[in-house]
């Protein structure tokens, strides 16, 4: 840019001001932008927060389920941790009232930092699901090809049941399952599945029309996950099942015979044992 001094007539030139930044300053600006936090909360199954560990989500975890046993000295207690904001963690607000003792067994799924999502299913009563410290457990490697006999029996979880037997002709496993959802008052919905299939490793997939149920054998437990198409509204087979006792009368065949003047009840249990009793 030029201008003329009216008093002297001299012409002066004003140097142009650079409007571009040096390369070093541009690079610095870019680095500052990359340092700005763009962290997005980690997502897990069905777009739920990664720190969630709940019974309704557990069977759908897309990981390999494993069996674990609580370790520790006699008398020690390992508390479950919840999944509220900032949990699991060492803060007292994360600890629940539920705890396990050494020797208890749990089914575990995915990890979150130093914790692992765990499901405790007692022989009687409701399950407890939450985070447990990984270092408090002895985690077993999953048996990927369990013996066929491990599947056979009557399995139970809450109001759901799975009766699994082997078809002597086809060699397939035949499964008959029943599920019930109880609402308020007399609001009850039911569902069922009946199908035959052959296990693929530790997994058994049942398909009956629109209904699809995936069973995974984990030690002495079955983790079931369905596609929500196996019955009425809210009816699900999802859960962790335990096998019932093999000698229960419900799994027995009872025949009434008359011998002379006496009536005799002949009972054949699931294991093939026979007992007779005078009536």
C-alpha positions as CSV (number, residue, x, y, z in Angstrom):
1,X,0.0,0.0,0.0
2,X,1.4,3.4,-1.0
3,X,0.6,7.0,0.1
4,X,2.1,10.5,-0.7
5,X,3.3,13.0,1.9
6,X,1.6,16.3,0.8
7,X,4.3,18.4,2.5
8,X,7.4,16.7,1.1
9,X,5.9,15.0,-1.9
10,X,7.6,11.8,-0.8
11,X,6.0,8.5,-1.6
12,X,5.9,6.0,1.3
13,X,5.2,2.3,1.2
14,X,3.5,0.5,4.1
15,X,4.5,-3.2,4.3
16,X,1.7,-5.6,3.8
17,X,0.6,-7.3,6.9
18,X,0.7,-11.1,6.7
19,X,-2.6,-12.8,7.4
20,X,-1.4,-16.3,7.2
21,X,-0.1,-18.1,10.3
22,X,3.3,-19.7,10.3
23,X,3.2,-23.5,9.9
24,X,4.5,-24.0,13.5
25,X,1.5,-22.1,14.9
26,X,-1.0,-24.0,12.7
27,X,0.5,-27.3,13.9
28,X,0.2,-26.2,17.5
29,X,-3.5,-25.2,17.0
30,X,-4.2,-28.6,15.5
31,X,-2.6,-30.4,18.5
32,X,-4.7,-28.3,20.9
33,X,-7.8,-29.4,19.1
34,X,-6.9,-33.1,19.3
35,X,-6.3,-32.7,23.0
36,X,-9.9,-31.6,23.6
37,X,-11.8,-34.5,25.2
38,X,-14.2,-36.2,22.8
39,X,-14.7,-39.2,25.0
40,X,-18.0,-41.0,24.5
41,X,-19.3,-43.4,27.2
42,X,-18.5,-46.9,26.2
43,X,-21.5,-48.9,25.0
44,X,-22.3,-52.5,25.4
45,X,-25.2,-54.8,24.5
46,X,-28.2,-53.0,23.1
47,X,-26.5,-49.6,23.4
48,X,-26.6,-49.7,27.2
49,X,-23.8,-48.1,29.3
50,X,-20.8,-50.4,29.7
51,X,-20.9,-50.2,33.5
52,X,-24.4,-51.8,33.6
53,X,-24.5,-55.3,35.0
54,X,-28.1,-56.4,35.5
55,X,-30.1,-59.7,35.4
56,X,-32.2,-58.5,32.4
57,X,-29.1,-57.9,30.3
58,X,-26.8,-60.6,31.5
59,X,-28.0,-63.5,29.3
60,X,-27.6,-61.3,26.2
61,X,-23.9,-60.4,26.9
62,X,-22.0,-61.2,23.7
63,X,-19.0,-62.8,25.5
64,X,-18.1,-66.3,26.5
65,X,-19.7,-67.2,29.8
66,X,-17.5,-68.9,32.4
67,X,-17.8,-70.6,35.8
68,X,-16.0,-69.0,38.7
69,X,-15.6,-69.7,42.4
70,X,-15.2,-67.2,45.2
71,X,-11.8,-67.5,46.9
72,X,-10.6,-66.1,50.2
73,X,-10.0,-67.0,53.8
74,X,-12.7,-68.6,55.9
75,X,-15.2,-66.1,57.2
76,X,-14.5,-63.4,54.6
77,X,-17.2,-61.8,52.6
78,X,-17.1,-60.5,49.0
79,X,-19.7,-57.8,48.3
80,X,-21.5,-57.2,45.1
81,X,-21.1,-53.7,43.6
82,X,-23.9,-51.8,41.8
83,X,-23.8,-50.1,38.5
84,X,-25.0,-46.6,39.4
85,X,-23.0,-43.5,38.2
86,X,-19.4,-43.8,39.1
87,X,-19.7,-47.5,39.9
88,X,-18.4,-50.1,40.1
89,X,-15.6,-48.7,42.2
90,X,-14.0,-48.6,45.6
91,X,-16.4,-45.9,46.9
92,X,-18.7,-47.0,49.7
93,X,-21.7,-45.9,47.6
94,X,-21.0,-48.8,45.2
95,X,-21.3,-51.6,47.7
96,X,-24.6,-53.4,48.0
97,X,-25.8,-55.5,51.0
98,X,-25.4,-58.7,49.1
99,X,-22.3,-60.7,49.5
100,X,-20.7,-64.2,48.8
101,X,-18.4,-66.3,50.8
102,X,-15.4,-68.5,49.7
103,X,-16.6,-71.5,47.8
104,X,-19.7,-69.9,46.3
105,X,-20.1,-70.4,42.5
106,X,-21.1,-67.7,40.0
107,X,-21.5,-67.5,36.3
108,X,-19.4,-64.6,34.9
109,X,-19.5,-62.7,31.6
110,X,-17.7,-59.4,30.7
111,X,-15.1,-57.3,32.5
112,X,-15.2,-53.7,33.3
113,X,-11.8,-52.5,34.6
114,X,-11.0,-54.6,37.7
115,X,-14.5,-56.0,38.0
116,X,-16.5,-58.7,36.3
117,X,-20.3,-59.0,35.8
118,X,-21.4,-62.0,37.9
119,X,-24.7,-64.0,38.4
120,X,-25.2,-66.0,41.6
121,X,-28.1,-68.5,41.4
122,X,-28.8,-70.2,44.6
123,X,-30.6,-73.6,44.8
124,X,-33.6,-71.8,46.3
125,X,-34.6,-68.1,46.1
126,X,-33.8,-65.3,43.7
127,X,-30.6,-64.6,41.9
128,X,-28.1,-61.8,42.7
129,X,-26.4,-60.0,39.8
130,X,-23.7,-57.4,40.0
131,X,-20.0,-56.6,39.8
132,X,-17.4,-58.6,41.7
133,X,-13.7,-57.9,41.9
134,X,-11.8,-60.1,39.4
135,X,-9.1,-60.9,41.9
136,X,-11.7,-62.4,44.3
137,X,-12.6,-65.2,41.9
138,X,-11.0,-68.3,40.5
139,X,-12.3,-68.3,36.9
140,X,-12.4,-71.7,35.1
141,X,-11.9,-72.2,31.4
142,X,-15.1,-73.0,29.6
143,X,-15.6,-76.6,28.5
144,X,-16.3,-76.1,24.8
145,X,-17.5,-79.6,24.1
146,X,-19.4,-80.9,27.2
147,X,-20.7,-84.5,27.3
148,X,-24.2,-84.9,26.0
149,X,-25.4,-86.3,29.3
150,X,-24.6,-82.9,31.0
151,X,-27.5,-81.4,29.2
152,X,-30.1,-84.0,30.1
153,X,-32.5,-83.2,33.0
154,X,-35.1,-80.7,34.2
155,X,-33.7,-77.2,34.6
156,X,-35.4,-74.4,36.5
157,X,-35.1,-70.6,36.8
158,X,-37.8,-68.6,38.5
159,X,-41.1,-69.4,36.8
160,X,-39.3,-70.9,33.8
161,X,-38.4,-74.5,33.2
162,X,-36.6,-76.5,30.5
163,X,-37.0,-80.3,30.3
164,X,-34.2,-81.8,28.2
165,X,-34.0,-85.4,27.2
166,X,-32.3,-87.4,24.5
167,X,-34.3,-88.9,21.6
168,X,-33.2,-92.5,21.3
169,X,-34.0,-92.7,17.6
170,X,-32.5,-89.4,16.3
171,X,-29.9,-88.9,19.0
172,X,-30.9,-85.2,19.1
173,X,-31.8,-83.4,22.3
174,X,-35.5,-82.7,22.7
175,X,-36.4,-79.7,24.8
176,X,-39.8,-78.7,26.1
177,X,-39.8,-75.3,27.9
178,X,-42.4,-73.4,29.7
179,X,-42.3,-69.7,30.8
180,X,-44.7,-67.6,32.8
181,X,-44.9,-63.9,33.4
182,X,-47.0,-62.7,36.3
183,X,-48.2,-59.1,36.5
184,X,-50.5,-57.5,39.0
185,X,-53.7,-59.2,40.0
186,X,-54.7,-62.0,37.6
187,X,-52.6,-60.6,34.7
188,X,-50.6,-63.7,33.6
189,X,-48.9,-64.3,30.3
190,X,-47.4,-67.7,29.2
191,X,-45.1,-69.0,26.6
192,X,-43.4,-72.2,25.5
193,X,-40.9,-73.8,23.2
194,X,-40.6,-77.4,22.0
195,X,-37.9,-78.3,19.6
196,X,-35.1,-80.8,18.9
197,X,-31.5,-80.0,18.0
198,X,-28.0,-81.2,18.3
199,X,-25.5,-79.2,20.4
200,X,-22.8,-77.2,18.7
201,X,-20.1,-77.3,21.2
202,X,-21.5,-75.7,24.4
203,X,-24.4,-74.2,22.6
204,X,-27.9,-75.5,21.8
205,X,-30.2,-73.5,19.5
206,X,-33.9,-74.2,19.6
207,X,-36.2,-72.9,16.9
208,X,-40.0,-73.3,16.8
209,X,-41.7,-71.1,14.2
210,X,-40.9,-67.5,15.3
211,X,-39.4,-68.5,18.7
212,X,-35.7,-68.9,19.0
213,X,-33.9,-69.8,22.2
214,X,-30.2,-70.1,22.6
215,X,-28.9,-72.3,25.5
216,X,-25.3,-72.2,26.7
217,X,-24.1,-74.9,29.1
218,X,-21.7,-73.4,31.7
219,X,-20.7,-76.1,34.2
220,X,-23.9,-77.1,36.1
221,X,-25.8,-74.1,34.7
222,X,-27.6,-73.1,31.5
223,X,-27.7,-69.5,30.3
224,X,-30.8,-69.0,28.2
225,X,-31.4,-66.1,25.8
226,X,-34.4,-65.8,23.5
227,X,-35.7,-63.4,20.8
228,X,-38.8,-62.2,22.6
229,X,-41.0,-64.3,20.3
230,X,-41.8,-67.3,22.5
231,X,-45.1,-66.3,24.1
232,X,-47.2,-63.4,25.4
233,X,-46.0,-59.9,26.3
234,X,-43.1,-59.8,28.7
235,X,-42.6,-63.6,28.6
236,X,-38.9,-64.5,28.4
237,X,-36.8,-67.6,28.8
238,X,-33.8,-65.4,29.6
239,X,-32.0,-66.4,32.8
240,X,-29.5,-68.7,34.4
241,X,-30.9,-72.2,35.1
242,X,-30.0,-74.9,37.6
243,X,-30.7,-78.6,37.2
244,X,-33.2,-80.1,39.5
245,X,-32.5,-83.1,41.6
246,X,-32.8,-86.2,39.5
247,X,-34.7,-88.3,42.0
248,X,-37.7,-86.0,42.3
249,X,-41.1,-87.6,41.9
250,X,-41.9,-85.1,39.2
251,X,-39.3,-86.8,37.0
252,X,-40.5,-90.3,37.9
253,X,-42.8,-92.8,36.2
254,X,-45.4,-94.2,38.7
255,X,-47.4,-97.3,37.9
256,X,-50.2,-98.8,40.1
257,X,-50.4,-102.6,40.1
258,X,-52.8,-105.0,41.8
259,X,-51.1,-108.2,43.1
260,X,-53.7,-110.5,44.7
261,X,-55.6,-108.4,47.3
262,X,-52.9,-105.7,47.4
263,X,-52.3,-102.6,45.4
264,X,-48.6,-101.7,44.8
265,X,-47.1,-98.5,43.5
266,X,-44.1,-99.1,41.3
267,X,-41.9,-96.0,40.8
268,X,-39.1,-95.8,38.2
269,X,-36.9,-92.7,38.6
270,X,-35.0,-90.8,35.9
271,X,-31.8,-92.7,36.7
272,X,-33.6,-96.1,36.2
273,X,-34.0,-97.0,39.9
274,X,-37.2,-98.9,40.8
275,X,-39.0,-98.8,44.2
276,X,-42.2,-100.4,45.2
277,X,-44.6,-99.5,48.0
278,X,-47.7,-101.2,49.3
279,X,-50.8,-99.0,49.2
